[in-house]
Amino acid sequence: MSRPGRRLFLSPLPWVAASFFALLFGMPALSPLFRLAFPAVRPAVFDRASFFSLWLSHLGIVATATSMATLLGVSLAVLATRPAGRDFRSIVNALATIGQTFPPAAVLALAVPALGFGPRPTIVALFLYGLLPIIENAIAGLENVPAAVRDAASGMGLSAWQRLTAVELPLAAPAILAGVRVSVTIAIGTATIGSTVGALTLGTPIFDGLAGNKLPYVIEGAVPAALFAILADMIFARLEARLRSVPPVTHN
């Protein structure tokens, strides 16, 4: 086996990915096993929706909420680290902290009357809950850009916008991505509770199982949800490592 092939074989990422997608598509094939372990439960495998469709809906909710949180979080971090916006830094931190202080269940309860049942209250809860790690990491990344690098960029004639986009943000990208990684991992786990307000997620079998005293459904939803979070974390870890090895692009 070649060295790249050996490295891929020994890496946990492909094994976790293979296990995750095998469960998404092959859960019905495990029906005999679940019937044997839980003979009183019929059907033995959750069948109100396919697990792949549950995952697609779960992924869409997490991606929407995290994209919104990343866009706003990085924008606020840029504002808080500019000379004109430093006075707003305490306000930005306070707002982000308040957003994460509210339990997601409380946000869902407050959002349902205004937004109705479905994925929208879940997206709002995940958006608020994911802001803090993104803002904190983005501010830390931008502030850790060496002053000498900023001075060199200015000496090259770069405008403030060019310094931000070509130097500061690329150098801060690993720290920003680390915050996004935390936000995504939290969102994947937290999104499961969105099923309590009508969102279709991998938490749907879990809550159906809890409501109907059907333990197999709880297992069938919890294991893919856990693997999804682990897989996403591994992918972001690799992206973060790759970003740290890529130098910023500067203008001549």
FIZALO-184170 format. One record per residue: z, y, x of N, C-alpha, C in turn; residue in three letters. Coordinates in nm, 4 decimals. Example, Ala and Ser with C-alpha at 12.3 -4.5 7.8 and 13.67 -1.06 7.14 Angstrom:
2
R      n.w      n.v      n.u     ca.w     ca.v     ca.u      c.w      c.v      c.u type
R   0.7800  -0.5690   1.3190   0.7800  -0.4500   1.2300   0.7800  -0.3300   1.3200  ALA
R   0.7080  -0.2250   1.2850   0.7140  -0.1060   1.3670   0.7870   0.0030   1.2900  SER
END
This chain:
252
R      n.w      n.v      n.u     ca.w     ca.v     ca.u      c.w      c.v      c.u type
R   0.0000  -0.1195   0.0848   0.0000   0.0000   0.0000   0.0000   0.1243   0.0882  MET
R  -0.0880   0.2204   0.0587  -0.0938   0.3433   0.1364   0.0328   0.4247   0.1181  SER
R   0.0534   0.5211   0.2106   0.1743   0.6026   0.2032   0.1810   0.6846   0.0742  ARG
R   0.0708   0.7525   0.0311   0.0781   0.8239  -0.0979   0.1056   0.7298  -0.2154  PRO
R   0.0424   0.6109  -0.2130   0.0671   0.5148  -0.3206   0.2102   0.4656  -0.3206  GLY
R   0.2650   0.4437  -0.2008   0.4038   0.3987  -0.1901   0.4994   0.5073  -0.2400  ARG
R   0.4681   0.6330  -0.2028   0.5523   0.7437  -0.2471   0.5496   0.7553  -0.3996  ARG
R   0.4299   0.7404  -0.4590   0.4177   0.7470  -0.6045   0.4919   0.6314  -0.6703  LEU
R   0.4827   0.5129  -0.6106   0.5479   0.3945  -0.6674   0.6998   0.4095  -0.6661  PHE
R   0.7527   0.4698  -0.5594   0.8973   0.4840  -0.5459   0.9519   0.6052  -0.6215  LEU
R   0.8637   0.6960  -0.6630   0.9094   0.8141  -0.7356   0.9535   0.7760  -0.8767  SER
R   1.0651   0.8326  -0.9250   1.1094   0.7993  -1.0615   1.0252   0.8641  -1.1704  PRO
R   0.9502   0.9703  -1.1360   0.8753   1.0442  -1.2378   0.7760   0.9571  -1.3142  LEU
R   0.6873   0.8815  -1.2478   0.5928   0.7998  -1.3258   0.6606   0.6921  -1.4077  PRO
R   0.7729   0.6396  -1.3594   0.8440   0.5363  -1.4345   0.9084   0.5934  -1.5600  TRP
R   0.9672   0.7123  -1.5471   1.0253   0.7775  -1.6648   0.9161   0.8129  -1.7641  VAL
R   0.8029   0.8663  -1.7141   0.6918   0.9024  -1.8022   0.6370   0.7793  -1.8736  ALA
R   0.6208   0.6705  -1.7995   0.5685   0.5484  -1.8602   0.6632   0.4948  -1.9664  ALA
R   0.7933   0.4964  -1.9382   0.8918   0.4488  -2.0359   0.8916   0.5364  -2.1611  SER
R   0.8805   0.6680  -2.1393   0.8843   0.7617  -2.2516   0.7647   0.7402  -2.3449  PHE
R   0.6436   0.7369  -2.2892   0.5250   0.7226  -2.3730   0.5123   0.5814  -2.4298  PHE
R   0.5664   0.4829  -2.3579   0.5678   0.3471  -2.4130   0.6530   0.3421  -2.5393  ALA
R   0.7636   0.4141  -2.5409   0.8476   0.4182  -2.6604   0.7804   0.4967  -2.7728  LEU
R   0.7152   0.6084  -2.7374   0.6487   0.6891  -2.8402   0.5441   0.6076  -2.9158  LEU
R   0.4655   0.5320  -2.8421   0.3560   0.4580  -2.9047   0.3934   0.3150  -2.9412  PHE
R   0.4954   0.2614  -2.8766   0.5261   0.1204  -2.8963   0.6541   0.0914  -2.9709  GLY
R   0.7168   0.1952  -3.0283   0.8431   0.1719  -3.0985   0.8297   0.0691  -3.2115  MET
R   0.7215   0.0708  -3.2920   0.7098  -0.0318  -3.3969   0.7099  -0.1744  -3.3422  PRO
R   0.6618  -0.1914  -3.2186   0.6589  -0.3257  -3.1604   0.7985  -0.3786  -3.1314  ALA
R   0.8969  -0.2882  -3.1279   1.0347  -0.3298  -3.1037   1.1066  -0.3681  -3.2324  LEU
R   1.0347  -0.3642  -3.3445   1.0958  -0.3954  -3.4737   1.1655  -0.5312  -3.4757  SER
R   1.1047  -0.6401  -3.4213   1.1762  -0.7689  -3.4219   1.3085  -0.7638  -3.3477  PRO
R   1.3113  -0.6889  -3.2375   1.4347  -0.6776  -3.1604   1.5423  -0.6047  -3.2401  LEU
R   1.5041  -0.4951  -3.3059   1.6012  -0.4207  -3.3856   1.6451  -0.5006  -3.5091  PHE
R   1.5536  -0.5776  -3.5671   1.5920  -0.6618  -3.6819   1.6921  -0.7682  -3.6399  ARG
R   1.6741  -0.8201  -3.5200   1.7665  -0.9209  -3.4691   1.9041  -0.8603  -3.4423  LEU
R   1.9060  -0.7394  -3.3865   2.0334  -0.6754  -3.3530   2.1011  -0.6138  -3.4751  ALA
R   2.0203  -0.5672  -3.5721   2.0756  -0.4996  -3.6905   2.0101  -0.5595  -3.8149  PHE
R   2.0467  -0.6812  -3.8533   1.9781  -0.7500  -3.9640   1.9950  -0.6819  -4.0992  PRO
R   2.0971  -0.5984  -4.1147   2.1216  -0.5352  -4.2446   2.0360  -0.4104  -4.2662  ALA
R   1.9709  -0.3612  -4.1624   1.8938  -0.2366  -4.1718   1.7477  -0.2681  -4.2001  VAL
R   1.6944  -0.2121  -4.3066   1.5539  -0.2283  -4.3437   1.4962  -0.0925  -4.3847  ARG
R   1.3827  -0.0506  -4.3280   1.3131  -0.1137  -4.2162   1.3906  -0.0956  -4.0863  PRO
R   1.3660  -0.1815  -3.9900   1.4428  -0.1772  -3.8660   1.4040  -0.0595  -3.7783  ALA
R   1.2806  -0.0109  -3.7927   1.2322   0.1025  -3.7139   1.1991   0.2175  -3.8071  VAL
R   1.2427   0.3365  -3.7712   1.2151   0.4572  -3.8492   1.0650   0.4699  -3.8726  PHE
R   1.0263   0.4868  -4.0000   0.8826   0.4881  -4.0310   0.8394   0.6050  -4.1187  ASP
R   0.9262   0.7069  -4.1327   0.8871   0.8213  -4.2152   0.7787   0.9050  -4.1468  ARG
R   0.7712   0.8974  -4.0151   0.6661   0.9632  -3.9367   0.6547   0.8880  -3.8054  ALA
R   0.5375   0.8958  -3.7414   0.5227   0.8297  -3.6121   0.6045   0.9042  -3.5070  SER
R   0.6487   0.8327  -3.4065   0.7283   0.8963  -3.3015   0.6434   0.9920  -3.2192  PHE
R   0.5145   0.9657  -3.2103   0.4269   1.0589  -3.1388   0.4179   1.1916  -3.2129  PHE
R   0.4056   1.1878  -3.3456   0.4006   1.3123  -3.4235   0.5338   1.3858  -3.4180  SER
R   0.6440   1.3107  -3.4159   0.7753   1.3737  -3.3999   0.7828   1.4469  -3.2670  LEU
R   0.7323   1.3819  -3.1612   0.7370   1.4439  -3.0290   0.6470   1.5673  -3.0226  TRP
R   0.5263   1.5594  -3.0810   0.4369   1.6749  -3.0795   0.5018   1.7950  -3.1480  LEU
R   0.5666   1.7721  -3.2607   0.6351   1.8808  -3.3303   0.7520   1.9328  -3.2460  SER
R   0.8275   1.8418  -3.1870   0.9400   1.8776  -3.0995   0.8889   1.9618  -2.9822  HIS
R   0.7800   1.9163  -2.9201   0.7215   1.9872  -2.8066   0.6742   2.1257  -2.8471  LEU
R   0.6100   2.1368  -2.9626   0.5619   2.2666  -3.0083   0.6742   2.3661  -3.0306  GLY
R   0.7839   2.3197  -3.0884   0.8992   2.4075  -3.1120   0.9584   2.4561  -2.9803  ILE
R   0.9779   2.3622  -2.8866   1.0361   2.3972  -2.7567   0.9430   2.4903  -2.6794  VAL
R   0.8131   2.4601  -2.6790   0.7177   2.5421  -2.6045   0.7099   2.6835  -2.6610  ALA
R   0.7098   2.6965  -2.7930   0.7038   2.8294  -2.8552   0.8275   2.9113  -2.8227  THR
R   0.9443   2.8511  -2.8407   1.0694   2.9230  -2.8157   1.0835   2.9605  -2.6687  ALA
R   1.0497   2.8680  -2.5789   1.0655   2.8949  -2.4362   0.9644   2.9977  -2.3872  THR
R   0.8425   2.9938  -2.4401   0.7423   3.0935  -2.4016   0.7877   3.2334  -2.4419  SER
R   0.8404   3.2463  -2.5623   0.8903   3.3758  -2.6077   1.0081   3.4215  -2.5222  MET
R   1.1006   3.3302  -2.4932   1.2175   3.3644  -2.4121   1.1766   3.4019  -2.2701  ALA
R   1.0767   3.3327  -2.2148   1.0307   3.3630  -2.0793   0.9647   3.4996  -2.0738  THR
R   0.8785   3.5284  -2.1696   0.8096   3.6574  -2.1725   0.9093   3.7724  -2.1827  LEU
R   1.0034   3.7627  -2.2771   1.1012   3.8694  -2.2937   1.1999   3.8725  -2.1781  LEU
R   1.2454   3.7534  -2.1335   1.3463   3.7474  -2.0278   1.2957   3.8055  -1.8973  GLY
R   1.1739   3.7707  -1.8574   1.1180   3.8239  -1.7326   1.0925   3.9738  -1.7459  VAL
R   1.0454   4.0175  -1.8627   1.0220   4.1611  -1.8847   1.1511   4.2402  -1.8727  SER
R   1.2583   4.1888  -1.9320   1.3876   4.2571  -1.9231   1.4411   4.2552  -1.7806  LEU
R   1.4169   4.1451  -1.7092   1.4620   4.1369  -1.5692   1.3884   4.2384  -1.4827  ALA
R   1.2578   4.2542  -1.5057   1.1804   4.3542  -1.4320   1.2346   4.4936  -1.4616  VAL
R   1.2601   4.5206  -1.5891   1.3143   4.6516  -1.6271   1.4486   4.6764  -1.5591  LEU
R   1.5353   4.5737  -1.5592   1.6700   4.5913  -1.5048   1.6718   4.6069  -1.3537  ALA
R   1.5646   4.5653  -1.2858   1.5619   4.5753  -1.1398   1.4765   4.6916  -1.0909  THR
R   1.4208   4.7712  -1.1827   1.3487   4.8923  -1.1422   1.4493   5.0065  -1.1325  ARG
R   1.4242   5.1056  -1.0474   1.5173   5.2187  -1.0365   1.5426   5.2873  -1.1699  PRO
R   1.4391   5.2996  -1.2528   1.4552   5.3689  -1.3810   1.5313   5.2862  -1.4835  ALA
R   1.5437   5.1555  -1.4610   1.6071   5.0718  -1.5616   1.7388   5.0105  -1.5213  GLY
R   1.7909   5.0467  -1.4043   1.9147   4.9845  -1.3578   2.0327   5.0142  -1.4499  ARG
R   2.0295   5.1287  -1.5165   2.1384   5.1636  -1.6079   2.1423   5.0702  -1.7288  ASP
R   2.0313   5.0021  -1.7566   2.0257   4.9130  -1.8720   2.0645   4.7688  -1.8368  PHE
R   2.0957   4.7444  -1.7095   2.1210   4.6060  -1.6683   2.2399   4.5458  -1.7415  ARG
R   2.3487   4.6226  -1.7560   2.4667   4.5692  -1.8242   2.4363   4.5391  -1.9706  SER
R   2.3509   4.6222  -2.0321   2.3140   4.5992  -2.1721   2.2300   4.4720  -2.1831  ILE
R   2.1355   4.4543  -2.0896   2.0511   4.3353  -2.0905   2.1356   4.2095  -2.0752  VAL
R   2.2282   4.2114  -1.9785   2.3145   4.0952  -1.9577   2.4015   4.0675  -2.0795  ASN
R   2.4520   4.1748  -2.1422   2.5391   4.1579  -2.2592   2.4626   4.0966  -2.3754  ALA
R   2.3399   4.1438  -2.3986   2.2598   4.0905  -2.5086   2.2266   3.9431  -2.4863  LEU
R   2.1919   3.9085  -2.3623   2.1596   3.7688  -2.3322   2.2826   3.6798  -2.3480  ALA
R   2.3975   3.7302  -2.3043   2.5208   3.6523  -2.3156   2.5579   3.6313  -2.4616  THR
R   2.5435   3.7355  -2.5422   2.5734   3.7235  -2.6853   2.4821   3.6203  -2.7499  ILE
R   2.3542   3.6206  -2.7106   2.2598   3.5248  -2.7668   2.2989   3.3814  -2.7389  GLY
R   2.3577   3.3556  -2.6205   2.3966   3.2189  -2.5879   2.5368   3.1863  -2.6373  GLN
R   2.6167   3.2887  -2.6688   2.7522   3.2636  -2.7174   2.7503   3.2033  -2.8571  THR
R   2.6562   3.2480  -2.9410   2.6475   3.1926  -3.0762   2.6024   3.0475  -3.0690  PHE
R   2.6749   2.9566  -3.1305   2.6295   2.8169  -3.1335   2.4970   2.8070  -3.2081  PRO
R   2.4066   2.7197  -3.1622   2.2776   2.7054  -3.2311   2.2929   2.6724  -3.3791  PRO
R   2.3940   2.5937  -3.4128   2.4144   2.5592  -3.5539   2.4437   2.6835  -3.6364  ALA
R   2.5197   2.7780  -3.5778   2.5499   2.9019  -3.6492   2.4249   2.9871  -3.6655  ALA
R   2.3421   2.9925  -3.5613   2.2168   3.0684  -3.5702   2.1272   3.0079  -3.6774  VAL
R   2.1201   2.8747  -3.6820   2.0392   2.8090  -3.7852   2.0886   2.8453  -3.9243  LEU
R   2.2211   2.8418  -3.9414   2.2774   2.8722  -4.0730   2.2470   3.0152  -4.1157  ALA
R   2.2469   3.1072  -4.0194   2.2192   3.2471  -4.0511   2.0692   3.2723  -4.0702  LEU
R   1.9856   3.1941  -3.9994   1.8418   3.2187  -4.0040   1.7751   3.1563  -4.1251  ALA
R   1.8306   3.0484  -4.1770   1.7661   2.9784  -4.2888   1.7479   3.0682  -4.4111  VAL
R   1.8486   3.1467  -4.4527   1.8270   3.2319  -4.5704   1.7127   3.3314  -4.5530  PRO
R   1.6905   3.3779  -4.4275   1.5850   3.4762  -4.4045   1.4493   3.4115  -4.3775  ALA
R   1.4498   3.2960  -4.3091   1.3246   3.2349  -4.2655   1.2881   3.1099  -4.3426  LEU
R   1.3814   3.0555  -4.4200   1.3543   2.9342  -4.4948   1.3710   2.8105  -4.4077  GLY
R   1.3529   2.6952  -4.4693   1.3648   2.5691  -4.3968   1.2373   2.5426  -4.3174  PHE
R   1.2514   2.4616  -4.2140   1.1368   2.4281  -4.1300   1.1620   2.4632  -3.9847  GLY
R   1.0570   2.4758  -3.9056   1.0751   2.4976  -3.7615   1.1163   2.6385  -3.7218  PRO
R   1.0907   2.7383  -3.8071   1.1139   2.8767  -3.7651   1.2600   2.9072  -3.7310  ARG
R   1.3580   2.8640  -3.8119   1.4969   2.8888  -3.7711   1.5324   2.8220  -3.6383  PRO
R   1.4753   2.7051  -3.6134   1.5014   2.6346  -3.4879   1.4440   2.7114  -3.3704  THR
R   1.3237   2.7658  -3.3873   1.2614   2.8447  -3.2804   1.3464   2.9666  -3.2479  ILE
R   1.3982   3.0340  -3.3503   1.4841   3.1509  -3.3284   1.6096   3.1109  -3.2510  VAL
R   1.6727   3.0008  -3.2899   1.7944   2.9557  -3.2224   1.7675   2.9210  -3.0763  ALA
R   1.6598   2.8500  -3.0499   1.6272   2.8116  -2.9123   1.5878   2.9333  -2.8295  LEU
R   1.5182   3.0271  -2.8910   1.4800   3.1509  -2.8220   1.6032   3.2268  -2.7744  PHE
R   1.6988   3.2467  -2.8641   1.8209   3.3193  -2.8278   1.9024   3.2429  -2.7247  LEU
R   1.9071   3.1113  -2.7400   1.9884   3.0287  -2.6519   1.9264   3.0166  -2.5128  TYR
R   1.7952   3.0342  -2.5025   1.7294   3.0177  -2.3738   1.7129   3.1444  -2.2928  GLY
R   1.7485   3.2597  -2.3482   1.7276   3.3854  -2.2785   1.8146   3.4005  -2.1536  LEU
R   1.9417   3.3649  -2.1635   2.0373   3.3944  -2.0561   1.9966   3.3334  -1.9222  LEU
R   1.9699   3.2022  -1.9133   1.9340   3.1489  -1.7812   1.8062   3.2090  -1.7247  PRO
R   1.7106   3.2440  -1.8120   1.5860   3.3027  -1.7627   1.6108   3.4428  -1.7081  ILE
R   1.6855   3.5244  -1.7816   1.7144   3.6607  -1.7363   1.7944   3.6586  -1.6070  ILE
R   1.8987   3.5779  -1.6014   1.9838   3.5739  -1.4825   1.9057   3.5309  -1.3592  GLU
R   1.8241   3.4267  -1.3723   1.7481   3.3785  -1.2575   1.6378   3.4754  -1.2180  ASN
R   1.5753   3.5384  -1.3162   1.4693   3.6347  -1.2845   1.5260   3.7558  -1.2114  ALA
R   1.6412   3.8049  -1.2558   1.7046   3.9183  -1.1879   1.7431   3.8790  -1.0458  ILE
R   1.8029   3.7608  -1.0309   1.8428   3.7152  -0.8975   1.7218   3.7001  -0.8066  ALA
R   1.6126   3.6437  -0.8584   1.4929   3.6266  -0.7768   1.4318   3.7576  -0.7337  GLY
R   1.4237   3.8538  -0.8265   1.3652   3.9828  -0.7929   1.4530   4.0612  -0.6952  LEU
R   1.5838   4.0516  -0.7119   1.6741   4.1253  -0.6237   1.6813   4.0642  -0.4843  GLU
R   1.6463   3.9372  -0.4721   1.6518   3.8706  -0.3418   1.5240   3.8860  -0.2607  ASN
R   1.4263   3.9571  -0.3145   1.3064   3.9870  -0.2350   1.3483   4.0801  -0.1214  VAL
R   1.3250   4.0423   0.0026   1.3714   4.1251   0.1149   1.3157   4.2673   0.1084  PRO
R   1.4020   4.3625   0.1425   1.3591   4.5025   0.1428   1.2456   4.5250   0.2418  ALA
R   1.2471   4.4500   0.3526   1.1412   4.4650   0.4528   1.0050   4.4262   0.3951  ALA
R   1.0040   4.3277   0.3072   0.8786   4.2866   0.2450   0.8287   4.3960   0.1520  VAL
R   0.9200   4.4548   0.0757   0.8800   4.5649  -0.0124   0.8253   4.6817   0.0692  ARG
R   0.8942   4.7145   0.1798   0.8496   4.8259   0.2639   0.7125   4.7967   0.3236  ASP
R   0.6905   4.6722   0.3646   0.5610   4.6358   0.4217   0.4505   4.6476   0.3175  ALA
R   0.4809   4.6057   0.1934   0.3826   4.6166   0.0858   0.3492   4.7624   0.0574  ALA
R   0.4517   4.8476   0.0592   0.4280   4.9908   0.0381   0.3459   5.0492   0.1521  SER
R   0.3759   5.0036   0.2751   0.3010   5.0520   0.3906   0.1555   5.0120   0.3880  GLY
R   0.1250   4.9014   0.3174  -0.0137   4.8575   0.3033  -0.0887   4.9363   0.1971  MET
R  -0.0166   5.0255   0.1280  -0.0799   5.1079   0.0267  -0.0772   5.0501  -0.1129  GLY
R   0.0036   4.9454  -0.1359   0.0103   4.8852  -0.2686   0.0865   4.9763  -0.3640  LEU
R   0.0367   4.9860  -0.4851   0.1072   5.0623  -0.5880   0.2290   4.9843  -0.6347  SER
R   0.3132   5.0481  -0.7150   0.4331   4.9819  -0.7656   0.3962   4.8578  -0.8471  ALA
R   0.2897   4.8698  -0.9270   0.2450   4.7545  -1.0077   0.1925   4.6420  -0.9189  TRP
R   0.1171   4.6773  -0.8151   0.0650   4.5764  -0.7227   0.1781   4.5089  -0.6459  GLN
R   0.2783   4.5868  -0.6053   0.3933   4.5264  -0.5355   0.4637   4.4259  -0.6258  ARG
R   0.4764   4.4610  -0.7536   0.5451   4.3722  -0.8474   0.4662   4.2439  -0.8689  LEU
R   0.3364   4.2573  -0.8971   0.2568   4.1402  -0.9347   0.2120   4.0561  -0.8162  THR
R   0.1882   4.1191  -0.7006   0.1347   4.0456  -0.5858   0.2403   4.0026  -0.4856  ALA
R   0.3583   4.0658  -0.4896   0.4605   4.0353  -0.3895   0.5916   3.9903  -0.4549  VAL
R   0.6487   4.0761  -0.5377   0.7836   4.0476  -0.5885   0.7870   3.9278  -0.6836  GLU
R   0.6990   3.9287  -0.7837   0.6997   3.8171  -0.8795   0.6643   3.6837  -0.8144  LEU
R   0.5621   3.6779  -0.7250   0.5372   3.5495  -0.6580   0.6560   3.5008  -0.5758  PRO
R   0.7250   3.5926  -0.5050   0.8415   3.5512  -0.4260   0.9578   3.5108  -0.5152  LEU
R   0.9676   3.5742  -0.6329   1.0761   3.5418  -0.7251   1.0415   3.4246  -0.8159  ALA
R   0.9155   3.3782  -0.8117   0.8694   3.2743  -0.9046   0.9544   3.1466  -0.9008  ALA
R   0.9949   3.0954  -0.7827   1.0789   2.9747  -0.7841   1.2107   2.9941  -0.8582  PRO
R   1.2736   3.1100  -0.8395   1.3997   3.1367  -0.9100   1.3747   3.1517  -1.0597  ALA
R   1.2648   3.2184  -1.0964   1.2314   3.2340  -1.2382   1.2067   3.0975  -1.3012  ILE
R   1.1303   3.0138  -1.2299   1.1003   2.8811  -1.2830   1.2274   2.7963  -1.2953  LEU
R   1.3227   2.8175  -1.2057   1.4503   2.7452  -1.2161   1.5221   2.7819  -1.3454  ALA
R   1.5150   2.9100  -1.3832   1.5748   2.9511  -1.5097   1.5012   2.8937  -1.6288  GLY
R   1.3675   2.8914  -1.6205   1.2874   2.8312  -1.7276   1.3191   2.6825  -1.7390  VAL
R   1.3372   2.6185  -1.6254   1.3705   2.4746  -1.6232   1.5007   2.4477  -1.6980  ARG
R   1.6019   2.5284  -1.6724   1.7293   2.5132  -1.7437   1.7104   2.5385  -1.8927  VAL
R   1.6351   2.6439  -1.9245   1.6121   2.6802  -2.0641   1.5397   2.5696  -2.1393  SER
R   1.4367   2.5111  -2.0766   1.3593   2.4046  -2.1409   1.4461   2.2813  -2.1631  VAL
R   1.5240   2.2447  -2.0612   1.6090   2.1261  -2.0740   1.7105   2.1427  -2.1863  THR
R   1.7710   2.2616  -2.1947   1.8656   2.2891  -2.3027   1.7936   2.2849  -2.4376  ILE
R   1.6739   2.3447  -2.4421   1.6003   2.3524  -2.5682   1.5614   2.2146  -2.6194  ALA
R   1.5216   2.1255  -2.5306   1.4806   1.9914  -2.5739   1.5962   1.9197  -2.6417  ILE
R   1.7145   1.9303  -2.5825   1.8300   1.8668  -2.6439   1.8754   1.9363  -2.7713  GLY
R   1.8732   2.0693  -2.7686   1.9220   2.1460  -2.8833   1.8259   2.1393  -3.0014  THR
R   1.6966   2.1229  -2.9749   1.5977   2.1199  -3.0828   1.6210   2.0058  -3.1802  ALA
R   1.6905   1.9017  -3.1352   1.7142   1.7887  -3.2251   1.7932   1.8309  -3.3494  THR
R   1.8810   1.9313  -3.3343   1.9605   1.9715  -3.4513   1.8757   2.0489  -3.5512  ILE
R   1.7547   2.0890  -3.5110   1.6662   2.1573  -3.6052   1.6266   2.0696  -3.7221  GLY
R   1.6421   1.9391  -3.7041   1.6095   1.8477  -3.8144   1.7036   1.8652  -3.9322  SER
R   1.8194   1.9249  -3.9082   1.9129   1.9486  -4.0192   1.8616   2.0568  -4.1140  THR
R   1.7656   2.1391  -4.0683   1.7107   2.2436  -4.1547   1.5616   2.2204  -4.1808  VAL
R   1.5184   2.0964  -4.1674   1.3829   2.0620  -4.2068   1.2790   2.0609  -4.0976  GLY
R   1.3163   2.0892  -3.9724   1.2191   2.0823  -3.8634   1.1944   1.9364  -3.8268  ALA
R   1.0707   1.9035  -3.7984   1.0351   1.7672  -3.7603   1.0475   1.7551  -3.6093  LEU
R   1.1467   1.6794  -3.5617   1.1701   1.6614  -3.4183   1.2137   1.5177  -3.3935  THR
R   1.2395   1.4875  -3.2676   1.2934   1.3565  -3.2342   1.4369   1.3402  -3.2854  LEU
R   1.4944   1.4486  -3.3344   1.6260   1.4398  -3.3975   1.6195   1.3927  -3.5414  GLY
R   1.4988   1.3898  -3.6003   1.4854   1.3463  -3.7394   1.5355   1.2037  -3.7606  THR
R   1.4955   1.1059  -3.6763   1.5522   0.9719  -3.6949   1.7031   0.9679  -3.6735  PRO
R   1.7521   1.0534  -3.5833   1.8957   1.0544  -3.5558   1.9733   1.0939  -3.6804  ILE
R   1.9330   1.2039  -3.7433   2.0078   1.2510  -3.8595   1.9828   1.1651  -3.9822  PHE
R   1.8631   1.1068  -3.9929   1.8399   1.0104  -4.1003   1.9299   0.8887  -4.0823  ASP
R   1.9445   0.8452  -3.9576   2.0306   0.7313  -3.9296   2.1762   0.7607  -3.9561  GLY
R   2.2206   0.8812  -3.9214   2.3598   0.9184  -3.9473   2.3855   0.9299  -4.0974  LEU
R   2.2881   0.9871  -4.1688   2.3056   1.0038  -4.3132   2.3039   0.8703  -4.3869  ALA
R   2.2209   0.7763  -4.3398   2.2082   0.6487  -4.4089   2.2839   0.5352  -4.3444  GLY
R   2.3689   0.5683  -4.2451   2.4454   0.4659  -4.1736   2.3519   0.3604  -4.1133  ASN
R   2.2455   0.4093  -4.0482   2.1478   0.3204  -3.9857   2.1457   0.3478  -3.8356  LYS
R   2.2276   0.2736  -3.7630   2.2417   0.2948  -3.6188   2.1112   0.2792  -3.5420  LEU
R   2.0202   0.1865  -3.5791   1.8936   0.1770  -3.5042   1.8161   0.3079  -3.5020  PRO
R   1.8160   0.3821  -3.6124   1.7425   0.5078  -3.6171   1.8010   0.6078  -3.5168  TYR
R   1.9333   0.6077  -3.5044   1.9989   0.6974  -3.4094   1.9538   0.6648  -3.2674  VAL
R   1.9512   0.5363  -3.2354   1.9073   0.4933  -3.1023   1.7608   0.5276  -3.0804  ILE
R   1.6784   0.5022  -3.1824   1.5343   0.5243  -3.1699   1.4987   0.6718  -3.1518  GLU
R   1.5837   0.7615  -3.2007   1.5595   0.9039  -3.1786   1.6245   0.9552  -3.0514  GLY
R   1.7440   0.9046  -3.0194   1.8202   0.9573  -2.9061   1.7580   0.9200  -2.7719  ALA
R   1.7102   0.7961  -2.7589   1.6561   0.7525  -2.6297   1.5290   0.8299  -2.5929  VAL
R   1.4288   0.8419  -2.6816   1.3123   0.9242  -2.6449   1.3483   1.0705  -2.6190  PRO
R   1.4426   1.1259  -2.6956   1.4821   1.2653  -2.6733   1.5424   1.2818  -2.5340  ALA
R   1.6264   1.1867  -2.4930   1.6862   1.1929  -2.3598   1.5806   1.1787  -2.2511  ALA
R   1.4877   1.0842  -2.2694   1.3816   1.0658  -2.1712   1.2909   1.1885  -2.1636  LEU
R   1.2671   1.2518  -2.2766   1.1861   1.3744  -2.2804   1.2511   1.4834  -2.1952  PHE
R   1.3830   1.5022  -2.2113   1.4541   1.6037  -2.1340   1.4508   1.5708  -1.9846  ALA
R   1.4720   1.4434  -1.9499   1.4702   1.4024  -1.8096   1.3310   1.4222  -1.7498  ILE
R   1.2277   1.3845  -1.8240   1.0906   1.3977  -1.7763   1.0540   1.5446  -1.7543  LEU
R   1.0892   1.6295  -1.8496   1.0600   1.7727  -1.8357   1.1314   1.8309  -1.7145  ALA
R   1.2568   1.7929  -1.6939   1.3328   1.8424  -1.5796   1.2668   1.7993  -1.4487  ASP
R   1.2205   1.6756  -1.4413   1.1541   1.6267  -1.3200   1.0237   1.7023  -1.2928  MET
R   0.9472   1.7277  -1.3981   0.8216   1.8004  -1.3810   0.8465   1.9421  -1.3321  ILE
R   0.9440   2.0097  -1.3915   0.9756   2.1457  -1.3486   1.0315   2.1478  -1.2066  PHE
R   1.1066   2.0456  -1.1686   1.1580   2.0378  -1.0320   1.0432   2.0303  -0.9315  ALA
R   0.9401   1.9533  -0.9648   0.8240   1.9433  -0.8765   0.7472   2.0748  -0.8703  ARG
R   0.7307   2.1405  -0.9855   0.6618   2.2694  -0.9872   0.7388   2.3728  -0.9051  LEU
R   0.8711   2.3701  -0.9185   0.9548   2.4639  -0.8438   0.9402   2.4415  -0.6936  GLU
R   0.9414   2.3148  -0.6508   0.9256   2.2835  -0.5090   0.7885   2.3280  -0.4582  ALA
R   0.6870   2.3111  -0.5410   0.5528   2.3524  -0.5003   0.5420   2.5031  -0.4886  ARG
R   0.6056   2.5759  -0.5814   0.6014   2.7215  -0.5749   0.6689   2.7734  -0.4491  LEU
R   0.7748   2.7073  -0.4070   0.8453   2.7517  -0.2867   0.7606   2.7355  -0.1607  ARG
R   0.6595   2.6505  -0.1676   0.5748   2.6271  -0.0506   0.4472   2.7100  -0.0510  SER
R   0.4268   2.7885  -0.1587   0.3038   2.8679  -0.1700   0.3359   3.0129  -0.1354  VAL
R   0.2688   3.0728  -0.0341   0.2954   3.2127   0.0015   0.2348   3.3065  -0.1024  PRO
R   0.2934   3.4260  -0.1185   0.2370   3.5229  -0.2113   0.1020   3.5737  -0.1647  PRO
R   0.0186   3.6147  -0.2609  -0.1128   3.6702  -0.2307  -0.1012   3.8227  -0.2263  VAL
R  -0.1457   3.8796  -0.1188  -0.1373   4.0256  -0.1045  -0.2782   4.0852  -0.1030  THR
R  -0.2842   4.2129  -0.1362  -0.4126   4.2840  -0.1358  -0.4357   4.3489  -0.0003  HIS
R  -0.5591   4.3442   0.0445  -0.5937   4.4081   0.1721  -0.6183   4.5580   0.1502  ASN
END
